[in-house]
Amino acid sequence: MSLIFPRRRRVLLGCLGAIVLALTLVLGWQSPAAAVPARHYTDLTFPPLRDIQIPDFERYELDNGLVVYLMEDHELPLVSGSATFRTGERLVDRDRTGLGSLTGQAMRLGGTDSYSADDLNQRLEQRAAAVETSIDTDVGSASFSTLTEDMGEVFALFADVLQHPAFAQDKIDLLKTQYRGGIERRNDDPDAIASREFRKLVYGADSAYARTVEYATLNAISRDDIASFCQASVRPDQTILGIVGDFDPAQMKAMIATVFDDWRSPANTPTLPPTPTAQQAQTGLFFVDQPQLTQSYVQIGHVGGQLNSSAHPAMAVLNEVLNGFGGRLFNEVRSRQGLAYVVYAYWSARFDYPGLFIGGGQTRSQATVPFIQAVKDELNTVRTTPITQEELDRAKDSVLNSFVFNFQNPSQTLSRLIRYEYYGYPEDFVFQFRQAVSDTTTADVLRAAQAQIRPEDLVVLVVGNGAEIQPPLSTLTPDGTVTPVDITIPTTGA
């Protein structure tokens, strides 16, 4: 009996399984779907996109001059924020190049007067939170992110980093060691060489928009310099605070008042110098000889413009005409002539100083001269001949269709509002730009190209193997002049 029962049970279970399977097949079986004939893409219709809805926000100021933006977003139990400071690496003395970026990193890395660096790290890690600081060319910033339930503790730590950074000497020494390593390795990447040296040629080696950290400038920076630059940069009357996420506005305002109401700049706070200007330093053909390379890295361009320029919309359209898989440079220089692995040309504007018009790419050594000539030819063509209506429509569609990506989440919108206030742009600048792109004509693009692309001002820089570049670069200039660029790293202070 003990042998028969298990066998009967297995048979019974097998029968039940077969019945269930049969019922499933019968009940779940669907008749084959009727074949739908393929339709041409021009026959497809889509509903219009919904209008973009800007999330509600509130802006107010504290008595100490701190500007505050609040934007609620209750989708997730998270809160994030940023503090934007009116400062930048461009405002430091040339002999202390690197002071701004070093200060920005040391603010967070060095801990605060109340918490050592390790203690601060531990407190944030225990809450899966983050606080970061930095100072770039034209702006300084601090940010935090946290779970809603930890907002009080993390926001207090964030405020402490802003108001009471300790600038621990051992952390400053660590940062300097890392910077020295960066200087030592900066000529390892030919693409980085081309980018760095191109900016120096266009703006000038001593320009605040092109200079580089050297051993000597790094050694000249003391802890007192860092503390002084921080006092001048991070102060309530020069700061915009923005917070977005899952919070109650009344509670958030009370929290901000608690940690920032008493924040004041010391009476003897040093002041920052005015914003430096930018203009083109030189023109011509320049060469960095790297005998180990089998290809050339080329950059071509000159000083560009600002985002508030009337030419910006038309140049944004022209960027799309020139670049990408359907762009002229890709089709002509890469696909038809086979001269490049990478090719591009962009009008890259900045908010409050002239950016760059920069083109170039990468090509094999033997194709270097034809590549440069081909890129120049394409740039000359868009200056002398209107683009086609088809190109205009495609380019405008590309710019306008990408517009929606400016509004993927509330934090993007808040960041843009802060950025516009920081640089003095109107709150609806992005919408003004969209309308201007919609109104752009082929004649507008031609006028903009003629004004913004200037062949007589071009700087052409090649990083490559001079022995392998045939025909030689000298064939590109009437008098055969090619100016060598010395990228030797100064050892003073190393």
N, C-alpha and C positions, 0 to 999 in steps of 0.2 A: 504493500500500500504506500509505503514511503517513497517507492520509486515511481509508481503510476501517477500519483497526484501532481508532482511537479511537471510531468510530461503533459497531463491534461490541461494544466494551467497555461503552459506555454502554447498549446494548440488553441485554447480559448482566446488568449491574448492576441495570438496571430490573426485569428478570425476577426476579432474586434478591430484590429489595426487595418485589416483589408477593407472592412466595411466603412470605417472612417475615411480612408483614402478614396474609396469609390464615391462616397457622398461629396467629398471635397472637390473631386474632379468634375462631378456632374453639376453641382451647384455653383462652383466657381468658374466653370468654363465659359468663356465669352466667345461669341462669334468673331471671326476675323474682322478687323476694322476695314471699312471701305477705303480703297486707295484714294488719296487726295492728289490731284494733279499739281505738279510744281508750277509756281507762279513767278513771273519775272519780278525782280525787286522793285521796279518802277510801278508795279500794280499794287504793292503793299501799302496799306494806309495805317496810320497810328494816331491815337488821340494826342492833342496838343499837351505839352508839358505843363504841369501845374505851376502857378506863379510861386516864386521863391518867397518863403515866409521868414522874416528876420525875427529871431526869438526876442522876447521882451527883455530889456535890461534897464538898469538904473545907474546913473552917474552922479556922484556927489563929491564934495571936497571936505577934508578935515581942516580945522583951524591952522594946523601947521603946514598946510599947502599940499598935503598928500591927496592925489586924485584917486578915486575908487570907482571901479566898475563892478557891478554884480549882475550875474546872469544865472537864473535857475535852470537846472536840468535834472529831473527826477527819474530818468530812465534807469540809472544804476546807482547803487549806494556809494558813490564816489564824489570826491571834491578835489579840484585842482586849482591852482592859481599861479600868478606870476607877478613879479615886481619889475618894472622897466625903468632903468636909470638913464638920465641924460648924461652920457659919458662916452668913452670909446678909446681904443688904442691910438686913434689918430690924434688925440689930445695930449699925449705924453711927449716929453722932450726927446729929440732924436738920439741923444747920447744915452738914453735909458729905454730904447726901443724894447718892447716886451713887458714893460711895467704894467700896462693895462691888462693884458691877458693873464699875466702872473697874479695880479691882484684878484681878478675874477675867480681864478681857481683856488687861490689861498683862502679866500673868504669862507668857503665851505670846508676845504680840506683841513684847515688849521683849528677847527673847533671854535668854541666861544668862551667868553669869560666864565661862564657857569658850567660848561660841559667840555671836557677834553674831546679831541677828535674821535678817539675810540669809543668814548661814552656816547657821543652824539650818534655815531654810526650804529651802535648797539640799540639805542632807543628807537631809531628809525627802522632798523631791520626787524625788531620785535613786532612792529606794527605794519610790516610790509609797505612802508611809506618811503618817500624820497624827498630830498631837498637838494637842489643843485644851483650853482652860481656860475656866471661867466661874464666876460667883457670882450666884445668883438670890436671890429674896426670902428663902428659908429654908434654902438649901443651897449649898455650893460643890462644884465637880467639875472633874476633869481626865480626859481620855480619850486613848487611843492605838489605832491599828489598823495592822497590818503583815502582810506575808507571813511565814510561819514561818521561812524562811531568813534573814530580816533581824531576827529578834526580839531578838537580843543587842544590836545597835547601836541599834535604835529604843527598846528598853526603857531603855537607858542615857540616851538623850536625854530620854525621858519623866521619869525620875527626876531628871535635872539640872534640868529646868524646875520640878519641885516643890520641890527643895531649894535651888536657887541662881538664882532669877530675877534678872535684872539691872535690870529696870525702866528701860530706857533713856529718858532724858528726851525725846528727839525723838519716840519712840513714844507717850509719855504725852501730849505736845502734840498729836500727830495724833489720838489718841482724843478729847481734849477738843474739838478742832475739829469732829469728827464729832458729838459730843454737842450742841455749840452749834447745829449745823445741824438736829439733831432737835428741839431746843427751838423754834427759829425756825419749823419747819414743823408743829408738833404740832397746830395748829388747822385744818389743811388738810382733814382727814378727819372728817366729822361723826360717823361711827360710833366713831372713836377718842375723840372728845370725850365722847360719851355714856358710853363704858366708863370713861374716866378720871375724869370728874366724878361718876359714880354711886358709885364706890368712895370718893371723898372725902366724899360726902354720908353714906354708910352708916358708914364707919369713922372719919371725921374727917379733915380736910385734913392734919393733922400726924401722923396715925397712921403707924406703920412699914409698914402694909399698904396705904397709899394715897398717900403723899406722892410728889412728883415732883421730878426734877432741875431746878434753876433755874440761871441764869447765876451767881448769887451763891454757891450751894452748890458749883458746879463750880469757881469761882475759888478757893474756900477750901481745895480739896484740893491738897496738895503731894505731891511724890515721897516725902518722909519719911512722910506719912500713909499712902500706899499700901504702902510697905515695912513699916510698923508693923502695919497691918491684916493684911497677908499673914502676918507672923510669928505673930500671935495666932490666925489662922485655919488656916493650913496647917502642921500639926505632927503627928507620928506618933501621939500619944495621942488625936487627934481625927480620925483618918483611917481609912477602910475601903477596902482595896484589893481589887478583884475582877478576875480574869483568866479568860477563856474562849477555847477554841480548840484548835488543833492543837499540843500540846506534851507533853513528857514531865514528869510531876509532879516527879520527883526533880531533874531539871535545872532546872525552873522554880523550885523552892524554893531551890536553890543560887544562881540568878540573883537572886532577890529578896533573899536574905541578903547577896549581894555589894554591891548598890546601896542597900539600906535598913537594914541592921543598925546602921550607925554614925550613922544619922539621929537627932539629938537636938534638942530645943527649947532655945534659949539660956536661961541662968539668969534673965535679965531680960526674958523674953518677956512682952509685955503680955497681959492677959486680956480676954476678951469679956464684955459685960454679959449679964444674964439675958434669956431670950426675952421679948419684950414681949407683953402680952395684947391682945386685940381685943374690942371691944364696940361696940354701935351708938351713933352720935353724935347722930342726929336723925331726924325723920320729916317727911312732908309732900309737897307738890307743888312742883316746881322746874322752871325753864325757862331754856334758853339760846337766845337769839334769833339766828337766822342768816337774814337776809332773802333771801339768794341761793338758799335751798333751796326745792324744790317738794314735798318730802315730810318727814315727821317721823320721827325716830329716838327710840324710846321704851325706857326701862328701868324696870322695876318690881320691887321686892324689899326685902330686909332682911338682916340678919346671919343666917347659916345655922348649920351644925353641923360636927362632925368625923366622920371615917370610922369611928371606933370607937364612935360613938353607937349605942345600941340601935335607933334609928329608921332607921339607914342602909339596911338591906335593904328595908323597906317603902317608903322614899322613893325607892329605886332603881326599885322596881316602879311607883310613882306617876309617876316621870319618863317611863317608857315609856307609861303611860296618857295622859299629857298631850301628848306630843310625837311627831313623826314623821308620816308620811303617813296612818297609821291613828289618830293621836292625836286627842284631843278638841279641842285648840286648832286644829289644822289643819282638822279637819272642820267645826267650828262657826265660828271666827273668819275663817278664810280661805275655805273652800269655800262654806259656807252663807250667811254674811253678806257675804263679799267685802270684808273690811275690811283685809286685810293682804297684803303681799308676803312678809313673813317674820314668823313668830310662834313663840314658845317660852316655856317656863318650867321651870327646872331647880333642883333642890336640889343645889348644887355644894359638896360637903364638902371639907375639907382634913385633913391628917394631925394637926397639932398646934396648930391654931388654928381658930376658927370661919370657915368659908367663907361663901358667899352663897347665899341663895335668890333667884334672879334670873330674871325674865321680861321680855317685851317684844317688840320687833320693829320693822318699818318699815311705814309706811302713808302714803297721800297726805295732804296737809295737812288737807283738809276732813273726813277720816275720823278724825282724831286722837282726839277726845273719845269717839266711839262705840267706837273700837278699845280704848281704855283701859278703858272700862266693860265691854266684852265679855270682856276678859282677866280683870278682877276678878270678873266673874260666874262664869266657869269655875273660878277658884280658890276662890270661895265654895262652889260646888256640891260640889267634892271634899272640902270640910271638913264639909259638912252631910249629904251623901247617900252611902251606900256605893257603890263602883264595882260593876259587874256581875261575875258569875262569868266571863263570856266575856272581859271586859276583863282581869280578873285572870290568867286562863290565858294570854291572848296576851302580856301584859306579862311574866309570869314566864318564858314560853318565850323571849322576846326576850333577857332578861337571862341566862338559863341557857345558851342556845345561843351567846351571844357569849363565854361563859366559856372556850371552847377557844382563843380568840385570845390568851389570856394565856400560852399555851404553844407558840407557833409555832416558837420556836427556843430553844436553851439560854441565849443571852444575855438573853432576856426573863426567864427564871426567875432567873438570877443577879441581874439588876437589881432584881427584886422582893425577893429575899432581903436584899440590901443596904439597900434602902429600908425594909423592915420593921425591920431592926436599928437603922438610923439614927433612926427615930421611935419605937422601943420597942414595936413591934407583934409579936404572936406569929408564929412562922415559918409556921404554917398558916392565917393570917388569911384568905387568899383562899378556902380551903376552908370555913372557918367561915361566911364570907359566902354562899357558894353554898348551904350547907345552910339558912341562915336565910332566903334567898330562897325556897327550895323549901317551907319551912314557913309562909310568909307567907299570911295570909288577908285577905279583904275587910275584916274588922273591924280587923286590924292596920293596913291602909292608911288607914282612916278615922281611927284614933287618931293615927297619925303625922302625917297632914295637919292634924288639929286642933292638934297640939302644935307643928308645925314651920312652918306657914303662918299668919302672924299679921297680919290685916288692919290692926290698930291700929298696927303698926310699919312699914307700907309707906312706902318712899321711891319717889316717881314722878318721873322726870326725862324731860323732853322737849327735844330739840334740833330746832328747826324754825323756820319762818317765822311769826312771831306774827300778822302781818297776814292771813295766809291760813288760819289755824286757826279755823274756824267750825263749830259754836259755840265760843266762847272757852274756854280752859282753866279760867277762873274758875268755870265752871258745875260743875266737878268737886268743889269744896269747899264746905262749908256757908256759910262767910263770904266766899267768893270769893278767898281768899288764894292767890296764886301767887308764890313767891319767885324773883326773878331770880338767875341765876348768872353771875358775872363771870369770863370766861376770858381776860381780858387778860394777856398774857405780861409778867411783871415785867422791866423793862429794867435794873434794878440789876446792875451787873457785866457787862453785855452788851459 
